[in-house]
Amino acid sequence: MTHAAPLITLDALTVGASATVVHIAPGDDAHDAHDGATLARRLMELGFVPGEKIRMLKRGMPGGEPLAIKVGNSTFALRRFEAALISIQPE
């Protein structure tokens, strides 16, 4: 029997690793819940949709921000709090 790797969030993916997007959580904005939904929608519009293959290219220095993520043929820079909204299945 094969065990799948547990789900993690994109901000925890190591540089050079690939994964598949499983879920986008709405952001947790204390001032306006609408802003969280807007952020989740923006991430999906960029291509972070369930089933999409992604790859962590690089982490910025210092502090590890921004994260350079390859989605399809495009590369995006995300902040860690944005990447933390994306649940992934590492390969």
N, CA, C and O atoms as CSV, one atom per row, in Angstrom:
chain,resi,resn,atom,element,x,y,z
A,1,MET,N,N,0.839,-1.179,0.000
A,1,MET,CA,C,0.000,0.000,0.000
A,1,MET,C,C,0.884,1.242,0.000
A,1,MET,O,O,1.859,1.322,0.748
A,2,THR,N,N,0.539,2.199,-0.835
A,2,THR,CA,C,1.317,3.420,-0.961
A,2,THR,C,C,0.682,4.523,-0.121
A,2,THR,O,O,-0.537,4.696,-0.121
A,3,HIS,N,N,1.515,5.259,0.588
A,3,HIS,CA,C,1.024,6.368,1.389
A,3,HIS,C,C,1.390,7.669,0.695
A,3,HIS,O,O,2.552,7.892,0.353
A,4,ALA,N,N,0.406,8.520,0.489
A,4,ALA,CA,C,0.655,9.822,-0.115
A,4,ALA,C,C,1.278,10.737,0.932
A,4,ALA,O,O,1.005,10.624,2.127
A,5,ALA,N,N,2.119,11.642,0.453
A,5,ALA,CA,C,2.716,12.615,1.359
A,5,ALA,C,C,1.610,13.500,1.929
A,5,ALA,O,O,0.638,13.789,1.231
A,6,PRO,N,N,1.738,13.928,3.160
A,6,PRO,CA,C,0.698,14.783,3.750
A,6,PRO,C,C,0.655,16.142,3.045
A,6,PRO,O,O,1.649,16.596,2.479
A,7,LEU,N,N,-0.497,16.766,3.094
A,7,LEU,CA,C,-0.639,18.100,2.510
A,7,LEU,C,C,0.151,19.099,3.352
A,7,LEU,O,O,0.204,19.007,4.578
A,8,ILE,N,N,0.759,20.050,2.657
A,8,ILE,CA,C,1.445,21.165,3.304
A,8,ILE,C,C,1.001,22.434,2.593
A,8,ILE,O,O,0.288,22.372,1.591
A,9,THR,N,N,1.414,23.566,3.101
A,9,THR,CA,C,1.129,24.811,2.393
A,9,THR,C,C,2.353,25.207,1.572
A,9,THR,O,O,3.479,24.813,1.875
A,10,LEU,N,N,2.111,25.980,0.544
A,10,LEU,CA,C,3.162,26.335,-0.401
A,10,LEU,C,C,4.354,27.024,0.259
A,10,LEU,O,O,5.486,26.862,-0.197
A,11,ASP,N,N,4.122,27.781,1.311
A,11,ASP,CA,C,5.228,28.476,1.972
A,11,ASP,C,C,6.228,27.517,2.616
A,11,ASP,O,O,7.346,27.922,2.937
A,12,ALA,N,N,5.842,26.237,2.811
A,12,ALA,CA,C,6.733,25.245,3.421
A,12,ALA,C,C,7.476,24.398,2.389
A,12,ALA,O,O,8.320,23.583,2.763
A,13,LEU,N,N,7.182,24.571,1.113
A,13,LEU,CA,C,7.835,23.778,0.065
A,13,LEU,C,C,9.303,24.181,-0.062
A,13,LEU,O,O,9.629,25.366,-0.009
A,14,THR,N,N,10.182,23.202,-0.228
A,14,THR,CA,C,11.609,23.497,-0.349
A,14,THR,C,C,11.952,23.946,-1.764
A,14,THR,O,O,11.259,23.609,-2.725
A,15,VAL,N,N,13.029,24.710,-1.873
A,15,VAL,CA,C,13.482,25.196,-3.176
A,15,VAL,C,C,13.832,24.004,-4.076
A,15,VAL,O,O,14.519,23.072,-3.659
A,16,GLY,N,N,13.346,24.059,-5.302
A,16,GLY,CA,C,13.590,23.002,-6.266
A,16,GLY,C,C,12.535,21.914,-6.277
A,16,GLY,O,O,12.500,21.097,-7.197
A,17,ALA,N,N,11.669,21.888,-5.262
A,17,ALA,CA,C,10.638,20.846,-5.162
A,17,ALA,C,C,9.411,21.214,-5.989
A,17,ALA,O,O,9.119,22.388,-6.220
A,18,SER,N,N,8.702,20.173,-6.427
A,18,SER,CA,C,7.465,20.337,-7.189
A,18,SER,C,C,6.295,19.816,-6.364
A,18,SER,O,O,6.467,19.024,-5.437
A,19,ALA,N,N,5.106,20.278,-6.722
A,19,ALA,CA,C,3.899,19.879,-6.001
A,19,ALA,C,C,2.691,20.111,-6.891
A,19,ALA,O,O,2.794,20.682,-7.976
A,20,THR,N,N,1.548,19.655,-6.407
A,20,THR,CA,C,0.274,19.879,-7.079
A,20,THR,C,C,-0.625,20.673,-6.147
A,20,THR,O,O,-0.736,20.352,-4.963
A,21,VAL,N,N,-1.264,21.703,-6.673
A,21,VAL,CA,C,-2.190,22.513,-5.888
A,21,VAL,C,C,-3.418,21.670,-5.555
A,21,VAL,O,O,-3.981,21.003,-6.423
A,22,VAL,N,N,-3.827,21.711,-4.284
A,22,VAL,CA,C,-5.000,20.970,-3.830
A,22,VAL,C,C,-6.146,21.912,-3.480
A,22,VAL,O,O,-7.300,21.633,-3.805
A,23,HIS,N,N,-5.831,23.034,-2.814
A,23,HIS,CA,C,-6.889,23.908,-2.306
A,23,HIS,C,C,-6.340,25.313,-2.077
A,23,HIS,O,O,-5.178,25.483,-1.709
A,24,ILE,N,N,-7.187,26.318,-2.297
A,24,ILE,CA,C,-6.856,27.703,-1.964
A,24,ILE,C,C,-7.797,28.139,-0.852
A,24,ILE,O,O,-9.016,28.119,-1.021
A,25,ALA,N,N,-7.233,28.532,0.287
A,25,ALA,CA,C,-8.052,28.997,1.410
A,25,ALA,C,C,-8.278,30.495,1.283
A,25,ALA,O,O,-7.393,31.211,0.814
A,26,PRO,N,N,-9.442,30.985,1.688
A,26,PRO,CA,C,-9.620,32.439,1.696
A,26,PRO,C,C,-8.709,33.063,2.733
A,26,PRO,O,O,-8.484,32.477,3.792
A,27,GLY,N,N,-8.190,34.224,2.451
A,27,GLY,CA,C,-7.319,34.911,3.394
A,27,GLY,C,C,-8.062,35.269,4.664
A,27,GLY,O,O,-9.286,35.406,4.656
A,28,ASP,N,N,-7.337,35.418,5.739
A,28,ASP,CA,C,-7.925,35.747,7.038
A,28,ASP,C,C,-7.613,37.198,7.349
A,28,ASP,O,O,-6.621,37.501,8.013
A,29,ASP,N,N,-8.460,38.089,6.870
A,29,ASP,CA,C,-8.262,39.513,7.103
A,29,ASP,C,C,-9.197,39.955,8.218
A,29,ASP,O,O,-10.415,39.853,8.074
A,30,ALA,N,N,-8.656,40.439,9.314
A,30,ALA,CA,C,-9.452,40.800,10.480
A,30,ALA,C,C,-10.372,41.992,10.211
A,30,ALA,O,O,-11.394,42.145,10.880
A,31,HIS,N,N,-10.021,42.831,9.244
A,31,HIS,CA,C,-10.811,44.033,8.997
A,31,HIS,C,C,-11.963,43.799,8.037
A,31,HIS,O,O,-13.032,44.386,8.204
A,32,ASP,N,N,-11.767,42.955,7.039
A,32,ASP,CA,C,-12.783,42.806,6.004
A,32,ASP,C,C,-12.674,41.422,5.386
A,32,ASP,O,O,-11.709,41.134,4.677
A,33,ALA,N,N,-13.649,40.566,5.644
A,33,ALA,CA,C,-13.633,39.194,5.117
A,33,ALA,C,C,-13.641,39.200,3.596
A,33,ALA,O,O,-13.147,38.254,2.981
A,34,HIS,N,N,-14.186,40.236,2.975
A,34,HIS,CA,C,-14.225,40.327,1.515
A,34,HIS,C,C,-12.811,40.354,0.929
A,34,HIS,O,O,-12.577,39.794,-0.142
A,35,ASP,N,N,-11.865,41.002,1.624
A,35,ASP,CA,C,-10.491,41.066,1.132
A,35,ASP,C,C,-9.847,39.687,1.045
A,35,ASP,O,O,-9.065,39.431,0.130
A,36,GLY,N,N,-10.165,38.792,1.987
A,36,GLY,CA,C,-9.636,37.436,1.949
A,36,GLY,C,C,-10.116,36.681,0.730
A,36,GLY,O,O,-9.335,35.976,0.091
A,37,ALA,N,N,-11.389,36.816,0.397
A,37,ALA,CA,C,-11.936,36.164,-0.788
A,37,ALA,C,C,-11.322,36.753,-2.049
A,37,ALA,O,O,-11.091,36.031,-3.019
A,38,THR,N,N,-11.056,38.046,-2.049
A,38,THR,CA,C,-10.431,38.700,-3.194
A,38,THR,C,C,-9.025,38.154,-3.420
A,38,THR,O,O,-8.631,37.921,-4.563
A,39,LEU,N,N,-8.272,37.949,-2.358
A,39,LEU,CA,C,-6.919,37.402,-2.480
A,39,LEU,C,C,-6.958,35.973,-3.017
A,39,LEU,O,O,-6.171,35.624,-3.897
A,40,ALA,N,N,-7.852,35.154,-2.505
A,40,ALA,CA,C,-7.973,33.772,-2.992
A,40,ALA,C,C,-8.330,33.767,-4.476
A,40,ALA,O,O,-7.782,32.978,-5.245
A,41,ARG,N,N,-9.246,34.648,-4.877
A,41,ARG,CA,C,-9.631,34.731,-6.293
A,41,ARG,C,C,-8.444,35.175,-7.151
A,41,ARG,O,O,-8.233,34.649,-8.243
A,42,ARG,N,N,-7.675,36.137,-6.657
A,42,ARG,CA,C,-6.499,36.616,-7.400
A,42,ARG,C,C,-5.498,35.484,-7.612
A,42,ARG,O,O,-4.962,35.325,-8.709
A,43,LEU,N,N,-5.244,34.696,-6.565
A,43,LEU,CA,C,-4.315,33.569,-6.688
A,43,LEU,C,C,-4.810,32.562,-7.729
A,43,LEU,O,O,-4.021,32.026,-8.508
A,44,MET,N,N,-6.116,32.310,-7.736
A,44,MET,CA,C,-6.677,31.380,-8.718
A,44,MET,C,C,-6.568,31.950,-10.128
A,44,MET,O,O,-6.308,31.205,-11.073
A,45,GLU,N,N,-6.761,33.246,-10.284
A,45,GLU,CA,C,-6.628,33.879,-11.599
A,45,GLU,C,C,-5.199,33.799,-12.120
A,45,GLU,O,O,-4.979,33.764,-13.330
A,46,LEU,N,N,-4.228,33.772,-11.209
A,46,LEU,CA,C,-2.826,33.644,-11.606
A,46,LEU,C,C,-2.478,32.221,-12.043
A,46,LEU,O,O,-1.439,32.001,-12.666
A,47,GLY,N,N,-3.340,31.257,-11.720
A,47,GLY,CA,C,-3.096,29.879,-12.118
A,47,GLY,C,C,-2.957,28.892,-10.984
A,47,GLY,O,O,-2.755,27.701,-11.223
A,48,PHE,N,N,-3.062,29.362,-9.753
A,48,PHE,CA,C,-2.987,28.468,-8.591
A,48,PHE,C,C,-4.358,27.826,-8.383
A,48,PHE,O,O,-5.111,28.211,-7.489
A,49,VAL,N,N,-4.665,26.841,-9.226
A,49,VAL,CA,C,-5.955,26.160,-9.191
A,49,VAL,C,C,-5.732,24.692,-8.851
A,49,VAL,O,O,-4.681,24.140,-9.178
A,50,PRO,N,N,-6.697,24.053,-8.203
A,50,PRO,CA,C,-6.545,22.635,-7.864
A,50,PRO,C,C,-6.181,21.792,-9.089
A,50,PRO,O,O,-6.785,21.913,-10.155
A,51,GLY,N,N,-5.168,20.931,-8.896
A,51,GLY,CA,C,-4.690,20.064,-9.958
A,51,GLY,C,C,-3.505,20.611,-10.728
A,51,GLY,O,O,-2.860,19.874,-11.474
A,52,GLU,N,N,-3.205,21.899,-10.561
A,52,GLU,CA,C,-2.092,22.523,-11.294
A,52,GLU,C,C,-0.756,22.146,-10.669
A,52,GLU,O,O,-0.614,22.144,-9.446
A,53,LYS,N,N,0.228,21.826,-11.514
A,53,LYS,CA,C,1.585,21.523,-11.054
A,53,LYS,C,C,2.337,22.836,-10.859
A,53,LYS,O,O,2.239,23.751,-11.678
A,54,ILE,N,N,3.087,22.914,-9.761
A,54,ILE,CA,C,3.877,24.098,-9.454
A,54,ILE,C,C,5.274,23.672,-9.020
A,54,ILE,O,O,5.513,22.508,-8.698
A,55,ARG,N,N,6.188,24.634,-9.016
A,55,ARG,CA,C,7.565,24.360,-8.570
A,55,ARG,C,C,8.110,25.576,-7.856
A,55,ARG,O,O,7.950,26.703,-8.324
A,56,MET,N,N,8.761,25.349,-6.711
A,56,MET,CA,C,9.411,26.423,-5.952
A,56,MET,C,C,10.772,26.674,-6.585
A,56,MET,O,O,11.639,25.801,-6.565
A,57,LEU,N,N,10.960,27.857,-7.144
A,57,LEU,CA,C,12.218,28.178,-7.807
A,57,LEU,C,C,13.249,28.786,-6.870
A,57,LEU,O,O,14.422,28.414,-6.901
A,58,LYS,N,N,12.809,29.723,-6.037
A,58,LYS,CA,C,13.776,30.446,-5.211
A,58,LYS,C,C,13.076,31.174,-4.083
A,58,LYS,O,O,11.895,31.509,-4.177
A,59,ARG,N,N,13.819,31.415,-3.014
A,59,ARG,CA,C,13.353,32.246,-1.902
A,59,ARG,C,C,14.265,33.468,-1.830
A,59,ARG,O,O,15.485,33.352,-1.946
A,60,GLY,N,N,13.667,34.626,-1.638
A,60,GLY,CA,C,14.434,35.858,-1.540
A,60,GLY,C,C,15.229,35.915,-0.245
A,60,GLY,O,O,14.978,35.156,0.691
A,61,MET,N,N,16.174,36.813,-0.211
A,61,MET,CA,C,16.997,36.991,0.974
A,61,MET,C,C,16.922,38.442,1.389
A,61,MET,O,O,16.803,39.278,0.492
A,62,PRO,N,N,16.979,38.822,2.611
A,62,PRO,CA,C,16.890,37.989,3.799
A,62,PRO,C,C,15.426,37.687,4.133
A,62,PRO,O,O,14.521,38.322,3.590
A,63,GLY,N,N,15.201,36.750,4.994
A,63,GLY,CA,C,13.863,36.438,5.468
A,63,GLY,C,C,13.064,35.491,4.598
A,63,GLY,O,O,11.953,35.110,4.966
A,64,GLY,N,N,13.607,35.098,3.443
A,64,GLY,CA,C,12.917,34.130,2.607
A,64,GLY,C,C,11.747,34.677,1.818
A,64,GLY,O,O,10.901,33.903,1.370
A,65,GLU,N,N,11.668,35.988,1.633
A,65,GLU,CA,C,10.607,36.585,0.830
A,65,GLU,C,C,11.213,37.453,-0.243
A,65,GLU,O,O,12.267,38.047,-0.012
A,66,PRO,N,N,10.600,37.555,-1.405
A,66,PRO,CA,C,9.426,36.814,-1.852
A,66,PRO,C,C,9.806,35.400,-2.294
A,66,PRO,O,O,10.984,35.059,-2.390
A,67,LEU,N,N,8.780,34.586,-2.560
A,67,LEU,CA,C,8.974,33.236,-3.074
A,67,LEU,C,C,8.746,33.281,-4.578
A,67,LEU,O,O,7.740,33.823,-5.037
A,68,ALA,N,N,9.668,32.716,-5.349
A,68,ALA,CA,C,9.498,32.631,-6.804
A,68,ALA,C,C,8.909,31.262,-7.118
A,68,ALA,O,O,9.531,30.235,-6.846
A,69,ILE,N,N,7.705,31.250,-7.695
A,69,ILE,CA,C,6.968,30.020,-7.952
A,69,ILE,C,C,6.668,29.913,-9.437
A,69,ILE,O,O,6.181,30.865,-10.047
A,70,LYS,N,N,6.958,28.757,-10.021
A,70,LYS,CA,C,6.630,28.511,-11.422
A,70,LYS,C,C,5.294,27.797,-11.493
A,70,LYS,O,O,5.095,26.760,-10.860
A,71,VAL,N,N,4.380,28.362,-12.270
A,71,VAL,CA,C,3.053,27.792,-12.506
A,71,VAL,C,C,2.882,27.742,-14.017
A,71,VAL,O,O,2.804,28.786,-14.666
A,72,GLY,N,N,2.822,26.540,-14.586
A,72,GLY,CA,C,2.751,26.431,-16.038
A,72,GLY,C,C,4.001,27.029,-16.649
A,72,GLY,O,O,5.113,26.641,-16.291
A,73,ASN,N,N,3.833,27.975,-17.573
A,73,ASN,CA,C,4.970,28.642,-18.208
A,73,ASN,C,C,5.280,29.998,-17.593
A,73,ASN,O,O,6.111,30.742,-18.112
A,74,SER,N,N,4.620,30.318,-16.496
A,74,SER,CA,C,4.784,31.624,-15.861
A,74,SER,C,C,5.468,31.491,-14.505
A,74,SER,O,O,5.390,30.451,-13.850
A,75,THR,N,N,6.141,32.568,-14.097
A,75,THR,CA,C,6.778,32.624,-12.786
A,75,THR,C,C,6.194,33.804,-12.031
A,75,THR,O,O,6.084,34.908,-12.565
A,76,PHE,N,N,5.817,33.558,-10.772
A,76,PHE,CA,C,5.226,34.594,-9.941
A,76,PHE,C,C,6.003,34.736,-8.641
A,76,PHE,O,O,6.583,33.774,-8.140
A,77,ALA,N,N,6.005,35.945,-8.108
A,77,ALA,CA,C,6.581,36.208,-6.785
A,77,ALA,C,C,5.429,36.349,-5.809
A,77,ALA,O,O,4.535,37.173,-6.002
A,78,LEU,N,N,5.456,35.538,-4.758
A,78,LEU,CA,C,4.422,35.593,-3.727
A,78,LEU,C,C,5.055,35.912,-2.384
A,78,LEU,O,O,6.203,35.553,-2.122
A,79,ARG,N,N,4.299,36.586,-1.547
A,79,ARG,CA,C,4.716,36.771,-0.172
A,79,ARG,C,C,4.373,35.492,0.594
A,79,ARG,O,O,3.503,34.727,0.176
A,80,ARG,N,N,5.051,35.266,1.705
A,80,ARG,CA,C,4.814,34.031,2.464
A,80,ARG,C,C,3.369,33.896,2.918
A,80,ARG,O,O,2.824,32.793,2.882
A,81,PHE,N,N,2.730,34.986,3.346
A,81,PHE,CA,C,1.349,34.867,3.815
A,81,PHE,C,C,0.414,34.484,2.668
A,81,PHE,O,O,-0.599,33.822,2.896
A,82,GLU,N,N,0.741,34.891,1.436
A,82,GLU,CA,C,-0.059,34.475,0.280
A,82,GLU,C,C,0.153,32.991,-0.004
A,82,GLU,O,O,-0.804,32.254,-0.241
A,83,ALA,N,N,1.414,32.561,0.023
A,83,ALA,CA,C,1.732,31.154,-0.235
A,83,ALA,C,C,1.122,30.245,0.826
A,83,ALA,O,O,0.801,29.092,0.540
A,84,ALA,N,N,0.959,30.751,2.046
A,84,ALA,CA,C,0.397,29.947,3.129
A,84,ALA,C,C,-1.081,29.628,2.908
A,84,ALA,O,O,-1.624,28.753,3.582
A,85,LEU,N,N,-1.735,30.313,1.989
A,85,LEU,CA,C,-3.140,30.051,1.678
A,85,LEU,C,C,-3.307,28.874,0.709
A,85,LEU,O,O,-4.416,28.371,0.527
A,86,ILE,N,N,-2.224,28.444,0.099
A,86,ILE,CA,C,-2.276,27.420,-0.964
A,86,ILE,C,C,-1.857,26.075,-0.385
A,86,ILE,O,O,-0.693,25.885,-0.032
A,87,SER,N,N,-2.798,25.146,-0.287
A,87,SER,CA,C,-2.491,23.772,0.167
A,87,SER,C,C,-2.007,22.981,-1.033
A,87,SER,O,O,-2.590,23.056,-2.114
A,88,ILE,N,N,-0.927,22.216,-0.835
A,88,ILE,CA,C,-0.317,21.467,-1.929
A,88,ILE,C,C,-0.024,20.032,-1.516
A,88,ILE,O,O,0.053,19.702,-0.333
A,89,GLN,N,N,0.134,19.201,-2.523
A,89,GLN,CA,C,0.575,17.805,-2.343
A,89,GLN,C,C,1.980,17.716,-2.949
A,89,GLN,O,O,2.115,17.729,-4.173
A,90,PRO,N,N,3.026,17.626,-2.123
A,90,PRO,CA,C,4.387,17.535,-2.671
A,90,PRO,C,C,4.561,16.272,-3.501
A,90,PRO,O,O,3.903,15.261,-3.260
A,91,GLU,N,N,5.449,16.344,-4.474
A,91,GLU,CA,C,5.744,15.163,-5.300
A,91,GLU,C,C,6.927,14.412,-4.749
A,91,GLU,O,O,7.325,13.391,-5.309
